[in-house]
Amino acid sequence: MLEVLVHDADELLLGFARALRASGVPATPDRAQSFLRAVAVVGLDDRRSTYWAGRATLCSGPDDLERYDQVFHSWFVTQENKGVPREAPDRTSPQADLADDRDGGEGEAPDDAELRAMASATEVLRHRDIGEMDAREKARLAALFGTLHPRSPRRTANRRTAWHRGDLDAVRTMRRMRARMGEPGPLAWRRRRSRARRVVLLIDVSGSMSSYADALVRLAHRFTHGASPAGSPARACDVEVFTLGTRLTHITRAMRLRDVERAIVAAGDTVPDWSGGTRLGETLQVFLDRWGRRGTARGAVVVVVSDGWERGDATLLAEQMEQLHRLAHRVVWMNPHRGKVGYEPVQGGIVAALPYIDDFVAGHSMATFEELIEVVARA
């Protein structure tokens, strides 16, 4: 079986469909379901038949075939060119010939060495700098975001709930005694409840961050949908997302769309200053005046994602970061250059903000995104 990137076969095939969508092929959810049904008929062990099943159900026209071949190769085939070759199979081959190939050759399931090679390639991709990836690697990376599972940080609530230990619950204890006509019995205990703490993401989408912008928006989408309790709707998740540039833009509504590709398109339509300049101090001031002091940042875990290049007044940025630090429960700054060899925090924005940052983390790869998720969950 081709269970490489995920443990479940359906998740593997749906991840391939999502990677196709990320590369520009309109692999809609109904086509993805048709793909699953087709593979169930031909068998996932037969990679050649899987290739033709996907091409017949996921591609809508000749313009999609080249990108389909590239993504299929990146998703299922190793660098050793086993199985389906990098070049597309002969598209003029009659469909009836496919049944003759199941007993050997290209139809054989990949051996253990191939599976290890594919798993190793995925691990390498997790640590690659996103800003240095080509389009094919970013398409593969887009499918890996489904493996991220953010967890909401918790805070202690004022209300209490019954528990097997903790503080004495005198009211419930007395009620039990009255029910037993005054006879003493087991004591009742209670403890404070816990509630999800709000997470606020402030994402820099200026020109210097353009190579990371798509991945960062996907990360924000995972926070919006992955941090909510199991079984609860996305709207119940207490996550707010803003973009920073020459102005501040609130994109939480776009991030609440369940489909990540639609969410990214909606965010792109909402943000007017994509790949523009950077005015961190001014945009933070707008955030604090319109949202932060009114409750959005109070007691929240605020994550600022930026490389720290500030075209405005660094003194203003320091003032706003100080106010943000006073309002928020914890301030996390994620810098894509933080984990690179030789990096020094010498940018004006970083120098101004560092005294008011609780956690200064890297953010250039999928592995660093996983580390950020742990930092937020423990906040």
C-alpha positions as CSV (number, residue, x, y, z in Angstrom):
1,M,0.0,0.0,0.0
2,L,1.1,3.6,-0.7
3,E,0.6,4.7,2.9
4,V,3.5,7.1,3.1
5,L,2.5,10.5,4.1
6,V,-0.4,9.5,6.3
7,H,-1.6,6.3,7.9
8,D,-5.1,6.1,6.3
9,A,-5.4,5.5,2.5
10,D,-8.3,7.8,2.1
11,E,-6.4,10.6,3.8
12,L,-3.4,9.9,1.4
13,L,-5.6,10.2,-1.7
14,L,-7.4,13.3,-0.4
15,G,-4.1,14.9,0.4
16,F,-3.0,14.2,-3.2
17,A,-6.2,16.0,-4.3
18,R,-5.5,19.0,-2.1
19,A,-1.9,19.1,-3.5
20,L,-3.4,19.2,-7.0
21,R,-5.7,22.1,-6.0
22,A,-2.6,24.0,-4.6
23,S,-0.9,23.5,-7.9
24,G,-3.8,25.0,-9.9
25,V,-5.7,21.9,-10.9
26,P,-9.5,22.4,-10.1
27,A,-9.7,19.1,-8.1
28,T,-13.1,19.9,-6.5
29,P,-14.4,17.8,-3.6
30,D,-16.9,15.9,-5.8
31,R,-14.1,15.0,-8.1
32,A,-12.0,13.9,-5.1
33,Q,-14.8,11.6,-4.1
34,S,-15.0,10.2,-7.6
35,F,-11.2,9.6,-7.4
36,L,-11.7,7.7,-4.1
37,R,-14.4,5.5,-5.6
38,A,-12.3,4.8,-8.7
39,V,-9.2,3.8,-6.7
40,A,-11.4,1.5,-4.6
41,V,-12.3,-0.3,-7.8
42,V,-8.8,-0.6,-9.4
43,G,-6.9,-1.0,-6.1
44,L,-4.4,1.3,-4.5
45,D,-1.6,-1.3,-4.8
46,D,-1.6,-0.7,-8.6
47,R,0.1,2.6,-9.0
48,R,-0.3,2.7,-12.8
49,S,-4.1,2.2,-12.4
50,T,-4.1,4.8,-9.6
51,Y,-2.5,7.2,-12.0
52,W,-5.1,6.7,-14.7
53,A,-8.0,6.8,-12.1
54,G,-6.8,10.2,-10.9
55,R,-6.3,11.6,-14.4
56,A,-9.7,10.5,-15.4
57,T,-11.5,11.9,-12.4
58,L,-9.4,14.9,-11.2
59,C,-8.4,16.6,-14.4
60,S,-10.9,18.8,-16.3
61,G,-8.9,19.4,-19.5
62,P,-5.7,19.0,-21.4
63,D,-4.1,22.0,-19.6
64,D,-4.3,20.1,-16.3
65,L,-2.3,17.1,-17.5
66,E,1.2,18.4,-17.1
67,R,0.6,19.7,-13.6
68,Y,-1.1,16.5,-12.7
69,D,1.9,14.5,-13.8
70,Q,4.3,16.7,-11.8
71,V,2.2,16.4,-8.6
72,F,1.6,12.7,-9.0
73,H,5.3,12.1,-9.4
74,S,6.1,14.2,-6.3
75,W,3.4,12.6,-4.3
76,F,3.8,8.9,-5.2
77,V,7.1,8.3,-7.0
78,T,10.7,8.4,-5.6
79,Q,13.7,10.1,-7.1
80,E,14.8,6.7,-8.3
81,N,12.1,6.8,-11.0
82,K,10.5,3.5,-10.0
83,G,6.9,2.9,-11.0
84,V,5.4,5.6,-13.1
85,P,8.2,7.6,-14.9
86,R,8.7,11.4,-14.5
87,E,7.4,11.8,-18.0
88,A,3.7,11.0,-18.3
89,P,2.7,7.5,-19.5
90,D,1.7,7.2,-23.2
91,R,-1.6,9.0,-23.2
92,T,-2.7,7.2,-26.3
93,S,-2.5,3.8,-24.7
94,P,-5.9,2.0,-24.7
95,Q,-7.5,1.7,-21.3
96,A,-7.8,-2.1,-21.8
97,D,-4.0,-2.5,-21.7
98,L,-3.9,-1.4,-18.0
99,A,-5.2,-4.7,-16.8
100,D,-2.2,-6.6,-18.4
101,D,0.3,-4.6,-16.2
102,R,-1.0,-5.6,-12.8
103,D,1.1,-8.7,-12.5
104,G,4.4,-7.0,-12.7
105,G,6.5,-4.1,-13.8
106,E,5.0,-0.8,-13.2
107,G,2.0,-2.1,-11.3
108,E,3.9,-3.6,-8.4
109,A,3.7,-1.9,-5.0
110,P,6.8,-0.1,-3.9
111,D,9.2,-2.1,-1.8
112,D,10.4,-1.2,1.6
113,A,13.4,0.7,0.3
114,E,11.1,2.9,-1.8
115,L,8.8,3.5,1.2
116,R,11.8,4.5,3.3
117,A,13.1,6.8,0.6
118,M,9.7,8.5,0.3
119,A,9.4,8.9,4.1
120,S,12.9,10.3,4.2
121,A,12.0,12.8,1.4
122,T,9.0,14.0,3.4
123,E,11.1,14.4,6.5
124,V,13.6,16.5,4.5
125,L,10.8,18.6,3.1
126,R,9.6,19.3,6.7
127,H,12.9,21.0,7.5
128,R,13.4,22.8,4.2
129,D,13.3,26.6,4.1
130,I,9.9,27.5,2.5
131,G,11.3,30.6,0.9
132,E,13.7,28.5,-1.1
133,M,11.2,25.9,-2.4
134,D,10.0,25.7,-6.0
135,A,6.4,25.3,-7.1
136,R,6.5,21.5,-7.0
137,E,7.8,21.4,-3.5
138,K,5.3,23.9,-2.2
139,A,2.5,21.8,-3.7
140,R,3.8,18.8,-1.7
141,L,4.2,21.0,1.4
142,A,0.6,22.3,1.1
143,A,-0.7,18.7,1.7
144,L,1.5,18.4,4.9
145,F,-0.4,21.2,6.6
146,G,-3.2,18.7,7.2
147,T,-0.9,17.0,9.7
148,L,-0.7,20.0,11.9
149,H,-3.1,20.0,14.9
150,P,-3.0,23.2,16.9
151,R,-4.3,23.1,20.4
152,S,-5.9,26.1,22.2
153,P,-4.0,27.3,25.3
154,R,-6.1,27.0,28.4
155,R,-6.9,29.5,31.2
156,T,-8.7,29.0,34.5
157,A,-12.3,30.1,34.6
158,N,-14.2,31.5,37.6
159,R,-16.9,28.9,37.6
160,R,-16.3,25.5,39.3
161,T,-17.3,22.0,38.4
162,A,-17.6,18.8,40.3
163,W,-14.4,16.7,40.6
164,H,-13.1,13.8,42.6
165,R,-10.7,16.1,44.5
166,G,-9.9,19.8,45.0
167,D,-11.9,22.2,47.2
168,L,-14.8,21.1,49.4
169,D,-18.2,21.7,47.8
170,A,-20.2,22.5,50.9
171,V,-23.5,23.1,49.0
172,R,-23.5,19.7,47.4
173,T,-22.3,18.0,50.6
174,M,-25.3,19.5,52.5
175,R,-27.7,18.5,49.8
176,R,-26.5,14.9,50.0
177,M,-26.9,14.9,53.8
178,R,-30.5,16.3,53.5
179,A,-31.3,13.5,51.0
180,R,-30.1,11.0,53.6
181,M,-32.2,12.6,56.4
182,G,-29.1,14.3,58.0
183,E,-26.9,11.2,58.0
184,P,-23.3,12.0,57.2
185,G,-21.8,10.6,54.0
186,P,-19.0,11.1,51.4
187,L,-17.9,14.7,50.9
188,A,-18.3,16.4,47.6
189,W,-15.4,18.2,45.9
190,R,-15.1,20.8,43.1
191,R,-12.4,22.5,41.1
192,R,-12.2,25.5,38.8
193,R,-13.1,24.9,35.1
194,S,-10.7,25.7,32.3
195,R,-11.5,27.6,29.1
196,A,-9.8,28.1,25.8
197,R,-7.6,31.2,25.7
198,R,-7.9,33.4,22.7
199,V,-5.1,33.3,20.1
200,V,-4.4,36.3,17.9
201,L,-2.3,36.0,14.8
202,L,-0.7,39.2,13.3
203,I,0.9,38.1,9.9
204,D,3.2,40.4,8.0
205,V,2.4,40.2,4.3
206,S,4.8,42.8,3.1
207,G,7.2,42.3,0.1
208,S,10.0,41.0,2.3
209,M,7.7,38.2,3.5
210,S,6.1,37.4,0.2
211,S,7.9,34.0,-0.2
212,Y,6.4,32.8,3.1
213,A,3.0,34.5,2.8
214,D,1.1,31.5,1.3
215,A,2.4,29.1,3.9
216,L,1.7,31.5,6.8
217,V,-1.9,31.9,5.7
218,R,-2.3,28.1,5.5
219,L,-0.9,28.0,9.0
220,A,-3.4,30.6,10.2
221,H,-6.2,28.5,8.6
222,R,-5.0,25.4,10.6
223,F,-5.1,27.5,13.8
224,T,-8.6,28.6,13.0
225,H,-9.9,25.1,12.4
226,G,-7.5,22.9,14.3
227,A,-7.5,24.7,17.7
228,S,-11.2,24.2,18.3
229,P,-12.4,21.3,20.5
230,A,-13.1,18.0,18.8
231,G,-16.6,18.0,17.2
232,S,-17.2,21.8,17.6
233,P,-17.8,24.0,14.6
234,A,-15.0,26.3,13.3
235,R,-16.9,29.4,14.4
236,A,-16.5,28.2,18.0
237,C,-12.7,28.4,17.8
238,D,-11.5,31.6,19.5
239,V,-8.8,32.6,17.0
240,E,-8.5,36.1,15.3
241,V,-6.3,36.6,12.3
242,F,-5.0,40.0,11.0
243,T,-2.5,40.9,8.3
244,L,0.2,43.6,8.7
245,G,1.6,45.7,5.9
246,T,1.0,49.4,5.1
247,R,-2.3,48.8,6.8
248,L,-4.1,46.4,9.1
249,T,-6.7,43.9,7.6
250,H,-9.0,41.6,9.6
251,I,-9.2,38.3,7.7
252,T,-10.8,36.0,10.3
253,R,-14.0,35.7,8.3
254,A,-12.0,34.4,5.3
255,M,-10.1,32.0,7.5
256,R,-13.3,30.5,8.7
257,L,-14.1,29.0,5.3
258,R,-13.6,25.3,5.7
259,D,-11.8,24.7,2.3
260,V,-8.3,26.1,2.6
261,E,-8.0,27.1,-1.1
262,R,-11.2,29.1,-0.9
263,A,-10.0,30.7,2.3
264,I,-6.7,31.8,0.7
265,V,-8.5,33.3,-2.3
266,A,-10.9,35.1,0.0
267,A,-8.0,36.4,2.1
268,G,-6.3,37.6,-1.1
269,D,-9.4,39.5,-2.1
270,T,-9.6,41.1,1.3
271,V,-6.0,42.2,1.8
272,P,-5.3,45.4,-0.3
273,D,-1.6,45.7,0.5
274,W,-0.3,42.2,-0.3
275,S,3.5,42.3,-1.0
276,G,3.6,46.0,-0.2
277,G,5.6,48.0,2.4
278,T,5.9,47.5,6.1
279,R,4.7,49.9,8.8
280,L,4.6,47.6,11.9
281,G,4.3,50.4,14.5
282,E,1.4,52.1,12.7
283,T,-0.5,48.9,12.1
284,L,0.0,47.7,15.6
285,Q,-1.3,51.0,16.9
286,V,-4.5,50.6,14.7
287,F,-4.9,47.1,16.1
288,L,-4.6,48.2,19.7
289,D,-7.0,51.2,19.2
290,R,-9.7,49.3,17.3
291,W,-9.5,45.8,18.6
292,G,-6.7,45.2,21.2
293,R,-7.8,47.4,24.1
294,R,-11.5,46.5,23.5
295,G,-10.9,42.9,24.4
296,T,-9.3,41.1,21.5
297,A,-5.8,41.2,23.0
298,R,-6.7,41.1,26.7
299,G,-5.5,37.9,28.2
300,A,-4.8,36.4,24.7
301,V,-1.8,34.7,23.2
302,V,-0.7,37.2,20.5
303,V,1.6,35.8,17.8
304,V,3.4,38.3,15.6
305,V,4.8,36.8,12.4
306,S,7.3,39.2,10.8
307,D,10.9,39.5,9.8
308,G,11.1,42.8,11.6
309,W,11.9,45.1,8.7
310,E,10.3,48.4,9.7
311,R,10.0,51.4,7.3
312,G,8.3,53.6,9.9
313,D,9.4,54.8,13.3
314,A,10.9,52.1,15.4
315,T,10.2,54.1,18.5
316,L,6.5,53.9,17.8
317,L,6.8,50.2,17.3
318,A,8.5,49.9,20.7
319,E,5.7,51.9,22.4
320,Q,3.0,49.7,20.8
321,M,4.8,46.5,21.7
322,E,5.0,47.6,25.3
323,Q,1.2,48.2,25.4
324,L,0.6,44.9,23.7
325,H,2.8,43.1,26.2
326,R,0.7,44.7,29.1
327,L,-2.6,43.6,27.5
328,A,-1.7,40.1,26.3
329,H,-1.2,37.0,28.4
330,R,1.9,36.2,26.3
331,V,3.5,37.7,23.2
332,V,5.2,35.4,20.7
333,W,7.2,36.7,17.7
334,M,7.9,34.3,14.9
335,N,10.6,35.3,12.5
336,P,11.3,33.3,9.3
337,H,15.0,34.2,9.5
338,R,15.4,33.3,13.2
339,G,16.5,29.7,12.6
340,K,19.0,30.4,9.8
341,V,22.7,30.1,10.3
342,G,24.3,33.4,11.1
343,Y,21.1,35.3,11.8
344,E,21.4,38.2,14.3
345,P,18.4,40.2,15.4
346,V,19.7,43.6,14.2
347,Q,16.7,44.8,12.2
348,G,15.2,48.0,13.6
349,G,11.8,46.4,14.3
350,I,13.3,43.4,16.0
351,V,15.6,45.5,18.2
352,A,12.6,47.7,19.2
353,A,10.3,44.7,19.9
354,L,12.7,42.3,21.7
355,P,12.3,43.7,25.2
356,Y,8.5,43.0,25.1
357,I,8.6,39.5,23.5
358,D,8.0,36.4,25.7
359,D,9.0,33.9,23.0
360,F,11.2,34.6,20.0
361,V,10.9,31.6,17.6
362,A,11.8,30.6,14.1
363,G,9.3,30.2,11.3
364,H,10.9,29.2,8.0
365,S,9.8,25.5,7.8
366,M,7.1,23.0,8.6
367,A,9.1,21.8,11.6
368,T,9.3,25.3,13.1
369,F,5.5,25.6,12.6
370,E,5.1,22.5,14.7
371,E,7.3,24.1,17.4
372,L,5.2,27.3,17.3
373,I,2.1,25.2,17.9
374,E,3.7,23.7,21.0
375,V,4.7,27.2,22.3
376,V,1.2,28.5,21.8
377,A,-0.4,25.4,23.4
378,R,1.8,25.7,26.5
379,A,1.3,29.5,26.9
